[in-house]
């Protein structure tokens, strides 16, 4: 285990997940994955397509349970069989597409109001009163995009970057135990992606939030966070501390993968994205 010393926020124990079992399409998505994430850990997760990254986030979020015997613990409590909407009290997620995490036909303040209801099946709608507006304005003002002055604006009229920044504020406004970032800059142009990444880093550090960030970009995985996990064929093959990853270049990381996996890293999408980020 790598990471900051402190109390455990998340523990994954013997996590296995098989899709389409006993068919020609059977996929062993996760294979005996064990992972402990401590308070304030910011873990970047890298791996080729099919490595198990999204399946891992889905397990943490409660989208589906692991196979029998695997356990998910949050702050030491077993939440393995907890319904997905209850997981949302502890786990927030920012998706790859800004449209997934925000409601286009609602205003900015209405979206933020819904974010406060996350994790509750039913109940009264949270009133958007002066206190709430002040809370929303304060949260928005810290990201520096001027959205605090546009809280009555329909979200569908925002740019992709503004909408993803809003999704980030929505995910973190209640300070969840765990923040999941599911390739959350993948659909943004490079300049906008950099802005959203810097906002992400600021919010995670400010709120000292335990975070898992999936990325296809090795350079970003090395530059952000205090820990790097590399997955391959449903397994964690590398788990590097901040000091270990800070000593590595992208080519070093590719070499480390080759040694750990026993085969060459061949995902052109990952290698190309790193070449582009270096230009």
Buried (B, 14 or more C-beta within 10 A) or exposed (E): EBBBEEEBBBBBBBBBBBEEEEEEEEBBBBBEBBBBBBBBBBBBBBBBEBBBBBBBBBBBBBEEBBEEEBBBBBBEEEBBEBEBEBBBBBBBBBBBBBBEBBBEEBBBBBBBBBBBBBBEEEEEEBEBEEEBBEBBBEBBEBBEBEBBEBBEBBBEEBEBBBBBBBBBBBBBBBEBBBBBBBBBBBBBEEEBBBBBBEBBBBBBEEBBBBBBBBBBBBBBBBBBBBBBBBBBBBBBBBBBBBEBBEEBEBEEBBEBBEEBBEEEBEBEEBBEBBEEBEE
